[in-house]
Amino acid sequence: MKILIIAMRSIHTIRWVSQLKDSGHDVHWFDILNGGYIPEWEWVTQHTNWRYKFGNFKGRYFIKRYIPRFHRLFENSAEQKFNDLLDEIQPDVVHSFVMYNCTVPLITTMKKNKHIKWIYSAWGNDLYYYRNIETYKKDILKALPHLNYMFADCHRDIQIAKEMGFKGGVLGVFPGGGGYDIERYDRLNLPIDQRNIILIKGYEQRFGKAINVVLALKNIQDQLQDFKVIVFGADDPFNKAFSKMENIDFIEIKQHMNHNDVLSLMGESLIYIGNSISDGMPNTLLEAIIMGAFPIQSNPGGATEEIIQDNVNGFLIENPESIEDIQEKVLFALSNENLLNKARFYNKELRETLEYEYIRNEVLKAYDSIILRENEN
C-alpha cells in the first residue's frame, strides 16, 4: 500500500511513522509545515523544503515581519503542493496527523479525490478543546464526515468524533508516538527505595497548569526535605511566572531535554505530576508508567482515567486549578509506601500493553485491515 503521511515534524510523528519501516508499505511524507528533512527516515520518501519559491533568501524574514502580504508572493501554497503530490504519487491512502494544521487544509482536495482513502490521527487537544471554539469547530465539522478511517490516543476522542459527524472506521486507540522499548529502558529503572525525585512537567502555556503544582509543593516544602523536586520541559510562560515567585530554592528547573534524558529522569523519580486543563492521553504519563514513577495526572474529559484507576495505580487530578487537592495527593502518596508498591506492581503489568513491538504489530494490522475492508467493498 502506498501511504502519504501529512504531518508536522515532531518526535511523536517520527516515532509513529518509524513503525512502518520494513512493513512492505511505500511511505511518503509531506512536510506540511516545512520543518525540514528527518535523518531517521532515510527509508521514507520525504517531500520537504517546498515552501519558498526562491529559497530561504536574504531579507525574507524582514519582508515576512514588516510586509506580510508581499511575503506571500514568495511562498508556494500548501494546498497546491498537496494537490501536486497526489498527482505525482497516486497514493492509496492519505494519513493526516492533527486536525487543524494537517487535516483541515486538505478538505477541498480530498473531496475531489474520494477514491483515495483518508485516515486521521487525533492527538492531544485536537477535538476535546477545540470543539468549544466556534471557528475551529466549524472546520472540525467540515472535515470529519469526509474521513474514512481514524486513529486516536484515547477512547474519549473516538466518541467525540462520532458525535461530530465521523462515520468512518475506527482503526484503534494507540499512544500517539507508538510503543516503548521496555527492555532498553529497564536499565534506567531504579528500585523504588532508591528514588527520591518528585518530577513535574513544566507546561504553563494555554493548557498547562504546572505553576499550580509548584504552589502546592511550596505549601508543603517542609515535608519534602528528603526529596529533590525537579521541573522538566519548562516553557516560557512557566519560566516567567516562576521567576516572580519567592521561597522556591528547593525546586530545580530543567528546560529542553531530549527524550532519552526525560525517560532516564523518570526512572529515578518516585512521583510524576502532570497537570493541565486539556489533553488527550499524555505521552509523559505513559512514560512515567513505563519508568515506574507513581503518576499524579489531571483527567480532562476522562481521558486519563482510561489508564489510571484513581488510588490504585496513580491519582487523578479532577480539578487542575485546586492547589489544595494537588498537595493532599502528594502528601498521601509520600506517606503511603504500600500504595506506591502496589501501584508499581500494577503498572508493571500494564506497561506490557505499551511495549514497542506489541503496539507496532497492532498498528500494522490496523493499516493492513484497510486493504481487507476495501476489498470486501
C-alpha positions in Angstrom: 0.0 0.0 0.0 1.3 3.5 -0.9 0.8 5.8 2.1 1.2 9.6 2.0 1.7 10.9 5.5 0.7 14.6 6.2 2.3 15.6 9.4 4.4 18.2 11.2 8.0 17.3 12.1 7.8 16.2 15.8 9.2 13.4 18.0 5.7 11.8 18.1 5.5 11.8 14.3 8.9 10.3 13.9 8.2 7.5 16.4 4.8 6.7 14.9 5.9 6.6 11.2 9.0 4.6 12.2 6.6 1.7 13.0 6.1 1.4 9.2 9.7 0.6 8.4 10.2 -2.8 6.7 6.4 -3.3 6.7 6.2 -3.6 2.9 4.3 -0.2 2.5 5.6 2.5 0.3 5.7 5.5 2.6 5.9 9.2 1.6 5.8 12.2 3.9 4.6 15.7 3.0 6.3 18.1 5.5 3.3 20.4 5.5 4.8 22.9 7.9 8.2 22.8 6.1 10.0 21.7 9.3 12.9 20.0 7.4 14.4 16.6 6.5 14.3 13.8 9.1 17.6 11.8 9.1 16.0 8.8 10.8 13.7 8.4 7.8 16.1 7.5 5.1 13.6 4.8 4.0 10.8 7.4 3.7 10.4 9.5 0.5 10.4 13.0 2.1 8.7 15.9 0.4 10.2 18.9 2.3 11.8 22.3 1.7 8.9 23.1 -0.7 7.5 26.3 0.7 9.7 29.1 -0.7 9.7 29.7 -4.4 13.2 31.3 -4.4 14.7 29.5 -1.4 15.4 31.0 2.0 16.8 34.2 0.6 18.4 37.1 2.4 15.9 39.6 3.7 13.0 37.1 3.7 12.4 37.4 7.4 12.3 41.2 7.2 9.7 41.0 4.5 7.7 38.5 6.4 7.7 40.6 9.5 7.0 44.0 8.0 5.3 43.3 4.7 3.5 40.0 5.2 1.1 40.4 2.3 4.1 40.9 -0.1 5.8 37.9 1.5 3.1 35.6 0.3 4.2 36.2 -3.3 7.4 34.2 -2.4 5.5 31.2 -0.9 4.1 28.2 -2.5 0.6 27.1 -1.5 0.4 24.0 0.8 -2.9 23.1 -0.8 -1.4 23.3 -4.3 1.7 21.3 -3.2 -0.5 18.7 -1.7 -2.5 18.5 -4.9 0.6 18.1 -7.0 1.8 15.3 -4.7 -1.4 13.4 -5.1 -0.9 13.6 -8.9 2.7 12.6 -8.6 2.5 9.8 -6.0 -1.0 8.4 -6.6 -1.3 7.1 -3.0 -3.8 4.5 -1.9 -4.1 6.3 1.4 -3.5 9.8 2.8 -2.9 9.8 6.6 -3.1 13.2 8.3 -2.0 13.8 11.8 -3.6 16.6 13.9 -6.8 18.3 12.8 -6.1 22.0 12.2 -2.6 22.1 10.6 -2.6 18.8 8.8 -6.2 17.8 8.1 -8.4 20.9 7.6 -6.1 22.2 4.8 -6.7 19.0 2.8 -10.5 19.1 2.8 -11.1 20.7 -0.7 -8.6 18.5 -2.4 -9.6 15.2 -0.7 -13.3 15.9 -1.6 -12.2 15.8 -5.3 -10.2 12.6 -4.7 -12.7 10.3 -3.0 -11.1 7.2 -4.5 -8.1 7.9 -2.1 -8.8 6.7 1.4 -8.3 9.3 4.2 -7.0 8.4 7.7 -6.9 10.9 10.5 -5.0 10.6 13.8 -6.4 12.7 16.6 -3.8 13.9 19.1 -3.9 15.8 22.3 -6.3 18.8 22.2 -7.5 18.3 18.7 -11.1 17.6 19.4 -11.7 17.9 23.2 -10.6 21.5 23.5 -11.1 23.0 20.0 -14.6 21.8 19.5 -15.6 24.5 22.0 -14.1 27.3 19.9 -16.5 28.2 17.1 -14.0 28.9 14.3 -12.2 25.6 15.0 -15.5 23.7 15.5 -16.7 24.8 12.0 -13.6 23.3 10.4 -13.8 20.1 12.5 -17.4 19.6 11.4 -16.4 20.1 7.8 -13.5 17.6 8.0 -14.9 14.7 10.0 -17.6 13.5 7.6 -15.0 13.1 4.8 -12.6 10.9 6.8 -12.6 7.2 6.0 -10.7 5.9 9.0 -9.4 7.2 12.3 -6.8 6.5 15.0 -6.8 8.3 18.4 -4.7 8.3 21.6 -7.8 7.9 23.8 -11.3 6.4 23.5 -12.8 9.8 24.5 -11.8 11.3 21.2 -13.3 8.5 19.2 -16.6 9.2 20.9 -16.3 13.0 20.3 -15.5 12.4 16.6 -18.6 10.2 16.2 -20.8 12.8 17.9 -19.4 15.5 15.5 -20.0 13.6 12.3 -17.3 10.9 11.8 -18.8 7.9 10.2 -15.7 6.0 9.1 -13.9 3.0 10.5 -12.0 3.1 13.8 -8.5 1.7 13.4 -7.7 1.7 17.1 -6.6 3.6 20.1 -2.8 3.8 20.5 -0.1 6.1 22.0 0.5 9.0 19.7 4.1 8.1 19.3 3.7 4.3 19.3 5.0 1.9 21.9 8.2 1.8 24.1 11.3 -0.4 24.1 10.8 -1.6 27.6 13.8 -3.9 27.7 16.0 -0.9 26.7 14.6 1.4 29.3 14.6 -1.2 32.1 18.3 -0.4 32.6 17.3 3.1 33.7 14.5 2.0 36.0 15.7 2.3 39.6 14.1 0.3 42.5 11.5 2.2 44.5 13.7 2.5 47.6 16.4 4.4 45.5 14.1 7.0 44.2 13.9 10.5 45.7 12.7 12.8 42.9 9.3 14.4 42.6 9.1 15.2 38.9 6.8 17.9 37.4 6.0 18.6 33.7 6.6 22.3 33.3 3.9 23.3 30.8 2.0 26.5 31.5 1.0 27.9 28.1 -2.7 27.7 27.2 -3.4 24.3 28.6 -0.7 23.6 31.2 -1.1 24.3 34.9 2.4 23.5 36.2 2.5 26.6 38.4 -0.3 25.2 40.4 1.8 22.2 41.2 4.7 24.4 42.2 2.4 26.3 44.5 1.1 23.1 46.0 4.6 21.8 46.7 5.7 25.2 48.1 3.0 24.9 50.7 4.4 21.6 51.9 8.1 22.1 51.3 8.9 21.5 54.9 7.7 17.9 54.4 9.8 17.4 51.2 13.3 17.8 52.7 14.2 14.2 51.8 13.3 14.7 48.1 14.5 16.6 45.1 11.8 18.5 43.2 12.6 18.9 39.5 10.6 20.6 36.8 11.4 19.5 33.2 10.4 20.9 29.9 9.8 24.3 31.4 8.2 26.6 28.8 8.4 30.4 28.6 5.2 31.1 30.4 6.2 28.8 33.2 9.7 30.4 33.5 8.2 33.9 33.6 5.8 33.0 36.3 8.4 31.0 38.3 10.9 33.9 38.2 8.4 36.1 40.2 8.0 33.6 43.0 9.8 33.6 46.3 11.0 30.8 48.6 11.3 28.2 45.8 15.0 27.4 46.0 14.1 23.8 46.7 12.9 23.4 43.1 15.3 22.6 40.2 14.4 23.7 36.7 15.4 21.7 33.5 14.1 23.2 30.3 14.8 21.5 27.0 15.7 17.8 27.4 15.9 15.1 24.8 13.5 12.1 25.0 16.0 9.7 26.4 17.1 12.1 29.2 13.4 12.6 30.2 12.9 8.8 30.4 16.1 8.5 32.4 14.9 11.1 34.9 11.6 9.4 35.2 13.4 6.2 36.0 14.9 8.0 39.1 11.6 9.6 40.1 9.3 8.4 42.9 6.4 10.6 41.8 5.5 12.2 38.5 3.0 15.1 38.3 1.3 16.3 35.1 -1.4 19.0 35.3 -3.4 20.6 32.5 -6.9 21.7 31.7 -7.0 19.9 28.4 -5.1 17.0 26.8 -5.5 13.6 25.1 -3.7 10.7 26.6 -0.5 12.4 27.8 2.7 10.7 26.4 4.6 11.7 29.5 2.0 9.9 31.7 2.6 6.7 29.7 6.4 7.3 30.1 6.0 7.6 33.8 4.2 4.3 33.9 6.9 2.7 31.8 9.6 4.0 34.1 8.0 3.1 37.4 7.2 6.6 38.7 3.9 7.0 40.6 1.7 9.2 38.4 -0.5 12.0 39.6 -2.2 13.4 36.5 -5.1 15.7 35.5 -8.1 14.0 33.9 -9.7 16.4 31.4 -12.7 14.8 29.8 -12.0 11.5 31.3 -9.0 10.6 29.0 -6.5 9.8 31.8 -8.9 7.5 33.7 -8.8 5.2 30.7 -5.4 4.1 32.0 -5.2 5.4 35.6 -7.5 4.0 38.3 -7.6 6.6 41.0 -6.0 5.4 44.2 -4.9 2.2 42.6 -2.1 2.8 40.1 -2.0 6.6 40.4 -4.0 9.6 41.4 -6.4 11.6 39.1 -6.4 15.4 39.5 -10.1 16.2 38.8 -9.6 20.0 39.3 -6.3 21.3 37.8 -6.9 24.6 39.5 -7.1 23.2 43.0 -3.7 23.7 44.7 -5.0 22.1 47.9 -6.1 18.9 46.1 -2.7 18.5 44.5 -0.8 19.0 47.7 -3.0 16.5 49.5 -2.5 13.9 46.9 1.3 14.3 47.0 1.4 14.1 50.8 -0.8 11.0 50.8 1.4 9.3 48.2 4.6 10.1 50.1 3.1 8.7 53.4 1.7 5.5 51.8 4.5 3.2 50.9 2.0 0.3 50.4 0.1 2.3 47.8 3.3 3.1 45.9 4.4 -0.5 45.9 1.0 -1.8 44.7 0.8 0.9 42.0 4.3 -0.1 40.8 3.3 -3.7 40.5 0.0 -2.9 38.7 1.8 -0.6 36.3 4.5 -3.2 35.6 1.7 -5.4 34.3 0.1 -2.5 32.4 3.3 -1.4 30.6 3.4 -4.7 28.7 0.5 -3.3 26.7 2.6 -0.3 25.8 5.6 -2.3 24.6 7.0 -1.3 21.2 6.7 -4.5 19.2 3.2 -5.2 20.6 1.9 -1.7 19.6 3.7 -1.9 16.3 2.1 -5.2 15.4 -1.3 -3.9 16.3 -0.8 -0.7 14.3 0.4 -2.6 11.2 -2.6 -4.9 11.5 -4.8 -1.7 11.5 -3.2 -0.4 8.3 -3.5 -3.8 6.7 -7.1 -4.0 7.6 -7.8 -1.1 5.3 -6.8 -3.3 2.3 -9.2 -6.1 3.6 -12.1 -3.7 4.2 -11.7 -2.1 0.8 -11.5 -5.5 -1.0 -14.7 -6.5 0.8 -16.4 -3.4 -0.5 
